[in-house]
Amino acid sequence: MEHVVNTGDTAWLITATALVLFMTLPGLAAFYGGLVRAKNVLSVLMQCVAITCVVSLLWIAGAYSLAFGDGGSHQAWLGSLDKALFAGIGRDSVTGTVPETVFAMFQLTFAIITPALIIGGFAERLRFSAVLGFTVLWLLLVYVPVTHWVWGGGWLAKLGVLDYAGGIVVHVNAGVAALVAALVVGPRRGFPSTPMPPHSLPLTVMGAGMLWVGWFGFNAGSALAANGNAGMALLATHTGAAAGALVWMALEWLKYGKPSVLGMVTGVVAGLGTITPASGFVGPLGAMAIGATAGFVCFFATILLKRVLQIDDSLDVSPVHGVGGIVGVLLTGVFVDAALGGAGYAPGMTMGSQLLVQAIGVGATALWCGGVTWGILKLLDATTGLRVDADAESGGLDVAEHGETAYNG
């Protein structure tokens, strides 16, 4: 069957691609940049820009081919290098109803934001050279295989796992990696006794707003078409974000007596991350339930990690994206039910069997990501080193790693 380009689908996916890139630059950069101390804000911005550039070239060189190429006898686990350096991909190449160049660029923006999310787990203490080395190895050894398993026709796809826009591929992956990184690298000096408040909440709120807007491309763009699935994903995304924010706000208000701006926007991101795997599969009521659950579960997961376990995941990547991603992936198996307003199960699947498949997807990804991430960090620590020294951490990474300061005078 010959594939024909649909101009409406193509125009929407080009727009969605720009929106997802907008999530990393400037969205995530601003969100994370405001959360760190003033002496480290440039280091976070630099890492986001550098990751964008490094991942982009790796994607063209061979990562896209390995993630989405036909792996032949090893298709269950990994694609091939047949399309390395975009060999055979020209102006007339088509994937579905869009040019393959557009599809590849859209998927590239997902590959960019996932390692960028992880930097929140080790912010304010990792060498810039270690960030670059980690990005290269993690993209090739973790992100590419998991993407192939879920979206490239690999074994999880064959099993019937549902991940509309990256609950497993992006959020579980990033959350697990950030938790492992926080444990391997160790806490910031002074944590948890020394207060380390965000240096610019207005910057963080602006970043959260950019993420919210960009997320419409993230989720609705994953329909790969301008159709009803994209429209429902758009609605579900917004509903989930709103529900997550309001539940987080209410819990904070009840527990501490006052609702905070930081809590509100963290609830937004929790809702967005949690609705991601379900966005094109559920209806608005399912989205509301998933977003509300995200606000509740991620709120208490953050308290558990920081205050009880005292793990310094600096910017709460694992309790928000990791835990949220897991919750979202599992609840997708519930709210996809047509009786609950969802798109319905695939032939032969029931709620029980779908939940089992969803749990297998989460477990396999967490195990692979956790083990390989630990190995990458240990390798880098033994070779180039991971952490800056005590003086550099005290003075800030902006000066120590980049010779610049964000605010002069």
C-alpha positions as CSV (number, residue, x, y, z in Angstrom):
1,M,0.0,0.0,0.0
2,E,1.4,3.4,-1.0
3,H,1.6,6.0,1.8
4,V,0.2,9.4,0.8
5,V,1.1,12.6,2.7
6,N,-1.8,14.4,4.3
7,T,-1.1,18.1,4.4
8,G,-3.3,18.7,7.5
9,D,-1.6,15.9,9.5
10,T,1.8,17.2,8.4
11,A,1.0,20.8,9.4
12,W,-0.2,19.7,12.8
13,L,2.9,17.5,13.4
14,I,5.3,20.2,12.4
15,T,3.5,22.5,14.9
16,A,3.6,19.8,17.6
17,T,7.3,19.3,17.0
18,A,8.0,23.0,17.6
19,L,5.8,22.8,20.8
20,V,7.7,19.9,22.2
21,L,11.1,21.5,21.6
22,F,9.7,24.6,23.3
23,M,9.2,22.4,26.3
24,T,12.9,21.9,26.8
25,L,14.0,25.3,25.5
26,P,12.9,27.5,27.1
27,G,10.3,25.7,29.2
28,L,12.2,23.1,31.2
29,A,15.3,25.3,31.3
30,A,13.3,28.1,32.9
31,F,11.4,25.7,35.3
32,Y,14.6,24.1,36.5
33,G,16.7,27.3,36.4
34,G,14.3,29.0,38.8
35,L,14.4,26.1,41.2
36,V,18.1,26.0,41.8
37,R,20.2,28.6,43.7
38,A,21.3,31.7,41.9
39,K,24.9,30.5,41.7
40,N,23.8,27.4,39.6
41,V,21.2,28.8,37.3
42,L,23.5,29.1,34.2
43,S,24.7,25.6,34.7
44,V,21.2,24.2,34.3
45,L,20.5,26.4,31.3
46,M,23.8,25.3,29.7
47,Q,23.0,21.6,30.3
48,C,19.6,22.0,28.6
49,V,21.1,23.7,25.6
50,A,24.0,21.2,25.3
51,I,21.7,18.2,25.7
52,T,19.5,19.5,22.9
53,C,22.5,19.8,20.6
54,V,24.2,16.5,21.5
55,V,21.0,14.4,21.2
56,S,20.1,16.0,17.9
57,L,23.3,14.9,16.2
58,L,23.2,11.4,17.8
59,W,19.7,11.0,16.6
60,I,20.7,11.7,13.0
61,A,23.9,9.6,13.3
62,G,22.1,6.4,14.2
63,A,19.8,6.7,17.3
64,Y,16.7,7.2,15.2
65,S,17.5,4.2,13.1
66,L,18.1,2.0,16.1
67,A,14.9,3.2,17.8
68,F,12.5,3.0,14.8
69,G,14.3,0.9,12.2
70,D,13.5,-2.7,11.3
71,G,15.7,-4.9,13.4
72,G,15.0,-8.1,11.5
73,S,15.8,-11.1,13.6
74,H,16.4,-8.8,16.7
75,Q,13.3,-6.6,16.1
76,A,12.0,-7.5,19.5
77,W,14.9,-5.7,21.2
78,L,16.5,-3.1,18.9
79,G,16.2,-1.7,15.4
80,S,19.0,-1.6,12.8
81,L,21.4,1.0,11.5
82,D,19.9,0.9,8.0
83,K,18.8,4.5,8.3
84,A,22.0,5.8,10.0
85,L,22.8,9.4,8.9
86,F,19.2,9.3,7.5
87,A,20.3,7.0,4.6
88,G,17.3,6.5,2.3
89,I,15.2,9.3,4.0
90,G,14.5,12.0,1.5
91,R,11.8,14.5,0.7
92,D,9.5,11.8,-0.6
93,S,9.9,9.4,2.3
94,V,6.6,8.9,4.2
95,T,5.7,7.4,7.6
96,G,1.9,7.0,7.9
97,T,0.5,10.2,6.5
98,V,3.4,12.5,7.1
99,P,6.9,12.9,5.7
100,E,9.4,10.7,7.6
101,T,11.6,13.8,8.2
102,V,8.7,15.3,10.2
103,F,8.1,12.1,12.1
104,A,11.8,11.7,12.9
105,M,12.0,15.3,14.1
106,F,8.9,14.9,16.3
107,Q,10.5,11.9,17.9
108,L,13.8,13.7,18.3
109,T,12.1,16.3,20.6
110,F,11.1,13.4,22.9
111,A,14.6,12.1,22.9
112,I,15.9,15.6,23.9
113,I,13.6,16.3,26.8
114,T,14.0,12.9,28.5
115,P,17.7,13.2,29.4
116,A,17.1,16.9,30.1
117,L,14.5,15.9,32.7
118,I,17.1,13.7,34.5
119,I,19.4,16.6,35.3
120,G,17.0,17.7,38.0
121,G,18.1,14.6,40.0
122,F,21.8,15.7,40.2
123,A,21.5,19.5,39.8
124,E,24.1,21.8,41.5
125,R,26.8,19.2,41.8
126,L,27.7,17.3,38.6
127,R,30.6,18.2,36.3
128,F,29.6,19.5,32.9
129,S,31.8,16.9,31.2
130,A,30.0,14.2,33.2
131,V,26.6,15.5,32.0
132,L,27.7,15.3,28.4
133,G,29.2,11.8,28.8
134,F,26.1,10.6,30.6
135,T,23.8,12.0,28.0
136,V,25.6,10.2,25.2
137,L,25.7,6.8,26.9
138,W,22.2,7.0,28.4
139,L,20.5,8.0,25.2
140,L,22.1,5.1,23.3
141,L,21.9,2.4,26.0
142,V,18.6,3.3,27.8
143,Y,16.4,5.6,25.8
144,V,16.9,4.0,22.4
145,P,16.1,0.4,23.4
146,V,13.1,1.3,25.5
147,T,11.7,3.5,22.8
148,H,12.1,0.6,20.3
149,W,10.4,-1.8,22.8
150,V,7.3,0.5,23.1
151,W,7.0,2.5,19.9
152,G,9.4,0.8,17.4
153,G,7.6,-2.5,17.1
154,G,9.6,-4.2,19.9
155,W,8.5,-6.8,22.5
156,L,6.4,-4.5,24.7
157,A,4.5,-3.2,21.6
158,K,3.8,-6.9,20.6
159,L,2.6,-7.6,24.1
160,G,0.1,-4.8,23.8
161,V,1.4,-2.1,26.2
162,L,-0.4,1.2,26.0
163,D,1.8,4.3,26.2
164,Y,0.3,7.1,24.1
165,A,2.9,9.8,24.5
166,G,5.7,8.7,26.8
167,G,4.6,7.5,30.3
168,I,7.1,4.6,30.0
169,V,9.5,5.9,27.4
170,V,9.9,9.4,28.9
171,H,8.6,9.7,32.5
172,V,9.4,6.3,34.1
173,N,12.7,6.3,32.3
174,A,13.7,9.8,33.5
175,G,12.3,9.2,37.0
176,V,14.2,6.0,37.6
177,A,17.4,7.4,36.1
178,A,17.1,10.5,38.3
179,L,16.6,8.5,41.5
180,V,19.6,6.3,40.7
181,A,21.7,9.4,39.9
182,A,20.7,11.0,43.2
183,L,21.8,7.9,45.1
184,V,25.1,7.4,43.2
185,V,26.2,11.0,43.1
186,G,25.0,11.7,46.7
187,P,23.3,14.7,48.2
188,R,24.3,18.3,47.9
189,R,26.6,19.5,50.6
190,G,24.4,20.7,53.5
191,F,21.4,18.7,52.5
192,P,19.0,18.3,54.3
193,S,19.8,20.6,57.2
194,T,20.7,23.7,55.1
195,P,17.8,25.5,53.4
196,M,18.1,25.5,49.6
197,P,15.1,27.5,48.4
198,P,14.5,28.3,44.7
199,H,16.2,31.5,43.7
200,S,13.5,32.7,41.3
201,L,9.9,31.4,41.6
202,P,8.7,33.7,38.9
203,L,11.1,32.1,36.5
204,T,9.9,28.6,37.6
205,V,6.2,29.6,37.1
206,M,7.0,30.9,33.6
207,G,8.7,27.7,32.8
208,A,5.8,25.7,34.1
209,G,3.5,27.7,31.9
210,M,5.7,27.0,28.9
211,L,5.7,23.3,29.7
212,W,1.9,23.3,30.0
213,V,1.5,24.8,26.6
214,G,4.2,22.7,25.0
215,W,2.6,19.5,26.4
216,F,-0.3,19.9,24.0
217,G,2.2,19.1,21.2
218,F,3.7,16.3,23.4
219,N,0.4,14.5,23.8
220,A,-1.9,15.7,21.1
221,G,1.0,15.5,18.6
222,S,1.4,11.8,19.4
223,A,-1.8,11.1,17.4
224,L,0.5,11.7,14.4
225,A,-2.6,13.2,12.7
226,A,-5.0,16.1,13.0
227,N,-8.0,14.1,14.1
228,G,-10.4,13.2,16.9
229,N,-7.6,11.3,18.8
230,A,-5.5,14.5,18.9
231,G,-8.5,16.5,20.0
232,M,-9.2,14.1,22.9
233,A,-5.6,14.0,23.9
234,L,-5.5,17.8,24.0
235,L,-8.6,17.9,26.2
236,A,-7.3,15.1,28.5
237,T,-3.9,16.8,28.9
238,H,-5.4,20.1,30.0
239,T,-7.9,18.3,32.4
240,G,-5.2,16.2,34.0
241,A,-2.9,19.2,34.6
242,A,-5.7,21.2,36.2
243,A,-6.8,18.4,38.4
244,G,-3.3,17.6,39.5
245,A,-2.6,21.2,40.4
246,L,-5.8,21.7,42.5
247,V,-5.4,18.5,44.5
248,W,-1.7,19.3,45.3
249,M,-2.8,22.8,46.3
250,A,-5.6,21.5,48.6
251,L,-3.3,19.0,50.3
252,E,-0.6,21.6,50.9
253,W,-3.2,24.0,52.2
254,L,-4.5,21.3,54.7
255,K,-1.1,20.2,55.8
256,Y,0.8,23.5,56.0
257,G,-2.0,26.1,56.4
258,K,-1.1,27.9,53.1
259,P,-1.0,26.9,49.5
260,S,2.3,27.7,47.8
261,V,3.0,28.8,44.2
262,L,5.8,26.2,44.0
263,G,3.3,23.5,45.1
264,M,0.7,24.6,42.6
265,V,3.0,24.4,39.6
266,T,4.6,21.2,40.8
267,G,1.0,19.8,40.8
268,V,0.6,21.0,37.2
269,V,3.7,19.1,36.1
270,A,2.6,16.0,38.1
271,G,-0.8,16.1,36.4
272,L,0.8,16.6,33.0
273,G,3.3,13.7,33.4
274,T,0.7,11.3,34.7
275,I,-1.9,11.9,32.0
276,T,0.8,11.5,29.3
277,P,0.5,7.7,28.7
278,A,-3.3,7.8,28.9
279,S,-4.0,11.0,27.0
280,G,-5.2,9.6,23.7
281,F,-6.9,6.5,25.3
282,V,-9.1,8.0,28.0
283,G,-12.1,10.4,28.1
284,P,-12.3,13.6,30.2
285,L,-13.6,11.9,33.3
286,G,-10.7,9.4,33.2
287,A,-8.3,12.3,32.7
288,M,-9.7,14.1,35.7
289,A,-9.4,11.0,37.9
290,I,-5.8,10.4,36.7
291,G,-4.8,14.0,37.2
292,A,-6.3,14.1,40.7
293,T,-4.6,10.8,41.6
294,A,-1.3,12.3,40.4
295,G,-1.7,15.4,42.7
296,F,-2.3,13.1,45.7
297,V,0.3,10.4,45.1
298,C,3.1,12.6,43.9
299,F,2.6,15.1,46.8
300,F,3.2,12.3,49.3
301,A,5.9,10.7,47.2
302,T,7.8,14.0,47.4
303,I,7.5,14.1,51.1
304,L,8.6,10.5,51.5
305,L,11.7,10.9,49.3
306,K,12.9,14.2,50.7
307,R,11.9,14.3,54.3
308,V,11.7,10.6,55.3
309,L,14.3,8.9,53.1
310,Q,16.3,12.1,52.8
311,I,17.3,11.4,49.2
312,D,18.5,14.5,47.4
313,D,16.7,14.3,44.1
314,S,17.2,18.0,43.8
315,L,14.3,19.0,41.7
316,D,11.9,16.1,42.5
317,V,12.2,14.3,39.2
318,S,11.6,10.8,40.6
319,P,8.6,11.5,42.8
320,V,6.9,13.7,40.2
321,H,7.9,12.2,36.8
322,G,8.8,8.7,37.9
323,V,6.0,8.0,40.3
324,G,3.6,10.0,38.2
325,G,4.6,8.0,35.1
326,I,4.1,4.7,36.9
327,V,0.6,5.8,38.2
328,G,-0.4,7.0,34.7
329,V,0.7,3.9,32.9
330,L,-1.2,1.7,35.3
331,L,-4.3,3.8,35.4
332,T,-4.3,3.8,31.6
333,G,-5.1,0.1,31.8
334,V,-8.2,1.0,33.9
335,F,-9.6,4.1,32.2
336,V,-9.1,3.0,28.6
337,D,-12.2,0.9,29.3
338,A,-15.0,2.0,27.0
339,A,-17.5,1.8,29.9
340,L,-15.4,4.6,31.6
341,G,-15.3,6.8,28.6
342,G,-12.1,5.4,27.1
343,A,-11.2,4.1,23.6
344,G,-11.7,0.5,24.6
345,Y,-9.5,-2.5,24.9
346,A,-7.8,-4.3,22.0
347,P,-9.5,-7.5,20.9
348,G,-8.9,-10.2,23.5
349,M,-7.8,-7.8,26.2
350,T,-9.6,-7.2,29.5
351,M,-8.9,-4.8,32.3
352,G,-7.0,-7.5,34.2
353,S,-4.8,-8.5,31.3
354,Q,-4.2,-4.9,30.3
355,L,-3.1,-4.0,33.8
356,L,-0.7,-7.0,33.8
357,V,0.8,-5.8,30.5
358,Q,1.1,-2.2,31.8
359,A,2.9,-3.5,35.0
360,I,5.3,-5.6,32.9
361,G,6.1,-2.5,30.9
362,V,6.8,-0.4,34.0
363,G,8.8,-3.2,35.7
364,A,11.0,-4.1,32.7
365,T,11.8,-0.4,32.0
366,A,12.6,0.4,35.6
367,L,14.9,-2.6,35.9
368,W,16.7,-1.9,32.6
369,C,17.0,1.8,33.2
370,G,18.0,1.5,36.8
371,G,20.7,-1.1,36.1
372,V,22.2,0.5,33.1
373,T,22.0,4.0,34.6
374,W,23.9,2.8,37.6
375,G,26.6,1.2,35.4
376,I,27.0,4.4,33.3
377,L,27.4,6.6,36.4
378,K,29.9,4.2,38.0
379,L,31.9,4.1,34.7
380,L,32.0,7.9,34.5
381,D,32.9,8.2,38.1
382,A,35.9,5.8,37.6
383,T,37.1,7.7,34.5
384,T,36.3,11.4,34.2
385,G,34.7,11.8,37.6
386,L,31.2,12.9,38.4
387,R,31.1,15.6,41.1
388,V,32.8,18.9,41.2
389,D,35.0,19.5,44.3
390,A,33.8,21.1,47.5
391,D,35.1,24.5,46.6
392,A,33.4,24.5,43.2
393,E,30.1,23.3,44.7
394,S,30.3,26.0,47.4
395,G,31.0,28.8,45.0
396,G,28.5,27.5,42.4
397,L,28.8,25.7,39.1
398,D,28.2,28.8,37.1
399,V,31.6,30.2,37.9
400,A,33.4,26.9,38.5
401,E,32.3,25.2,35.3
402,H,31.5,28.1,32.9
403,G,33.3,31.2,34.2
404,E,30.1,33.2,34.2
405,T,27.5,34.6,36.7
406,A,23.8,35.0,36.0
407,Y,23.3,38.2,37.9
408,N,25.9,41.0,38.0
409,G,25.3,43.8,40.4
